[in-house]
Amino acid sequence: MTAPLRRLLTATTALAFVLVGYLAMALPVAACDCMAMEPMAAYAGASDWAIFSGTVQVPEPAGTPVVVTRWFQGDGASGLVWVQGEWGQGGASCETPLPPAGSEWIFIASRFEGELAVNLCTPHAAVGSDAGAAMLADAISTFGDGGGPPPGGSAPPAAPAQPEGSGGAAVDPVPIVVGGLLAVALIGGVLLFARSRRGDGPAA
């Protein structure tokens, strides 16, 4: 192989490696191309967008439960909804960080196969942040105050009913136990005193 041909082959091989490396890095980045968030009015009336705010719970295998505080738009209004999120740190695959449990967020969630879906391209923000406060104010201005939590939520379980005749008052067992011990001691003392009196009597 001549020197010029060898140099051409080396240059071509190097160029091929550079091109492959560039494509390997560039293609995943381009795989998630999100549009900029639009005003709430742009989502009004679109059945494939559910807009609500709620307190995020601890994720479970079935999804991430969210206790709804305001429901602005979309089917499936409930006090508790399940979000199928693409949680993570990989922006290239449209993943978004998982909101901390106990924090309140506002979501513009899409519907995928009937499920509420959240990812990097579905606008959402913590209500306590500037972005979240602006989204919440825009939603209230566009849709109204949301009416509070919708029916069908997960309210705390009611206290068990008291048995009839109990009056609902709890019985404290301590006075009963103490009274019983005092009664036993008193009876035992009387019996010992009576026995000692019989022992002190005149001999026959």
C-alpha positions in Angstrom: 0.0 0.0 0.0 1.4 3.4 -1.0 2.0 6.1 1.5 -0.7 8.5 0.0 -3.3 5.7 0.1 -2.4 4.8 3.6 -2.8 8.5 4.7 -6.1 8.7 2.9 -7.4 5.5 4.7 -6.2 6.8 8.1 -7.9 10.2 7.5 -11.2 8.5 6.4 -11.2 6.2 9.4 -10.6 9.1 11.8 -13.4 11.0 10.2 -15.8 8.1 10.5 -15.0 7.8 14.2 -15.7 11.5 14.7 -18.9 11.3 12.8 -20.1 8.3 14.8 -19.2 9.9 18.1 -21.1 13.1 17.1 -24.2 11.3 16.1 -24.1 9.2 19.3 -24.1 12.4 21.4 -26.4 14.5 19.2 -29.3 12.1 18.5 -30.4 11.5 22.1 -30.3 15.2 22.8 -32.6 15.9 19.9 -34.9 13.0 20.9 -36.7 15.3 23.4 -37.7 18.5 21.8 -40.1 20.4 24.1 -42.2 23.4 23.1 -42.1 26.5 25.3 -44.9 26.7 27.8 -47.9 28.7 26.6 -50.5 30.7 28.6 -53.3 28.7 30.2 -55.8 30.0 27.6 -53.9 28.0 25.0 -54.9 24.7 26.8 -58.5 25.7 27.5 -61.0 23.3 26.0 -58.4 20.7 25.0 -59.6 17.4 26.3 -56.2 15.8 26.2 -54.8 18.2 28.8 -55.7 17.9 32.5 -54.8 21.0 34.6 -54.8 20.7 38.4 -52.8 21.4 41.6 -52.1 19.0 44.4 -49.9 17.6 47.1 -47.5 14.9 45.8 -47.4 11.7 47.8 -44.7 8.9 48.1 -44.5 7.1 44.7 -46.0 3.6 44.6 -45.7 0.8 41.9 -49.0 1.9 40.4 -47.8 5.5 40.0 -47.4 8.7 42.0 -50.5 9.6 44.0 -51.4 13.3 44.1 -54.0 14.7 46.6 -55.8 17.3 44.5 -56.2 20.8 45.9 -57.7 22.4 42.8 -59.0 20.9 39.6 -59.2 23.3 36.7 -59.8 21.3 33.5 -60.0 17.7 32.2 -61.8 14.5 32.7 -61.2 12.3 35.7 -61.6 15.0 38.4 -61.1 13.4 41.8 -59.7 14.1 45.2 -56.8 11.7 44.5 -55.3 11.1 41.1 -52.4 8.8 40.0 -49.7 10.3 37.8 -47.5 8.2 35.5 -44.4 10.3 35.4 -41.1 9.9 33.5 -39.1 10.7 36.6 -35.3 11.0 36.5 -32.6 13.3 35.5 -32.2 12.4 31.8 -33.3 15.5 29.9 -32.5 13.7 26.6 -35.3 11.2 27.3 -37.8 13.8 28.5 -37.3 12.7 32.1 -38.1 15.3 34.8 -37.0 15.2 38.5 -39.6 13.6 40.8 -41.3 16.2 43.0 -40.6 15.8 46.7 -43.4 14.0 48.6 -45.4 16.5 50.7 -44.9 19.4 48.3 -47.7 21.1 46.4 -47.4 21.4 42.6 -49.5 22.6 39.7 -49.6 20.3 36.7 -50.6 20.5 33.0 -50.7 16.8 32.5 -51.2 15.0 29.2 -53.3 11.9 28.8 -51.6 8.7 27.5 -53.7 5.6 27.1 -56.1 7.1 29.6 -53.5 7.8 32.2 -52.2 11.2 33.4 -48.7 11.6 32.2 -46.0 14.0 33.3 -42.6 14.5 31.8 -40.1 17.3 30.9 -42.4 18.5 28.1 -45.6 18.8 30.3 -45.5 22.1 32.2 -45.4 21.7 36.0 -43.9 23.6 38.9 -44.0 23.8 42.7 -46.7 26.2 43.8 -44.2 27.7 46.3 -41.9 28.8 43.5 -42.2 31.9 41.3 -43.0 29.8 38.2 -45.6 27.7 40.1 -47.2 30.8 41.6 -47.4 32.4 38.2 -49.0 29.2 36.7 -51.5 29.0 39.5 -52.5 32.6 39.1 -52.9 32.2 35.4 -55.0 29.0 35.9 -57.3 30.8 38.4 -57.6 33.8 36.1 -58.5 31.5 33.1 -60.6 28.7 34.7 -61.7 30.1 38.0 -60.5 29.1 41.5 -60.8 25.4 40.8 -63.5 24.9 43.3 -61.2 23.3 45.9 -60.6 19.5 46.0 -63.1 17.6 43.9 -65.3 14.9 45.4 -64.2 11.3 45.7 -60.9 12.1 47.5 -59.1 10.3 50.2 -60.3 11.9 53.4 -58.9 10.7 56.7 -60.8 7.7 57.9 -63.6 8.5 60.3 -63.2 7.5 63.9 -64.8 4.2 64.8 -68.3 4.4 66.2 -68.7 4.0 69.9 -71.0 1.2 71.2 -74.5 2.2 72.1 -74.9 3.4 75.7 -71.2 4.2 76.0 -71.9 7.9 75.5 -68.7 8.1 73.5 -66.6 8.4 76.7 -63.5 6.3 77.0 -63.2 4.3 80.2 -60.0 4.7 82.2 -59.0 1.3 83.7 -56.5 2.7 86.3 -59.1 3.7 88.9 -60.8 0.3 88.5 -57.6 -1.6 89.1 -56.6 0.5 92.1 -60.0 0.2 93.6 -59.9 -3.6 93.2 -56.5 -3.8 94.9 -57.7 -1.7 97.8 -60.7 -3.8 98.2 -58.7 -7.0 98.3 -56.2 -5.5 100.8 -59.1 -4.4 103.0 -60.7 -7.8 103.0 -57.4 -9.5 103.7 -56.7 -7.2 106.6 -60.1 -7.9 108.1 -59.6 -11.7 107.9 -56.1 -11.5 109.5 -57.5 -9.3 112.3 -60.3 -11.8 113.0 -57.9 -14.7 113.0 -55.6 -13.0 115.4 -58.4 -12.2 117.7 -59.4 -15.9 117.8 -55.8 -16.9 118.6 -55.7 -14.5 121.5 -58.8 -15.9 123.2 -58.8 -17.9 126.6 -57.7 -21.5 126.3 -60.3 -24.2 127.0 
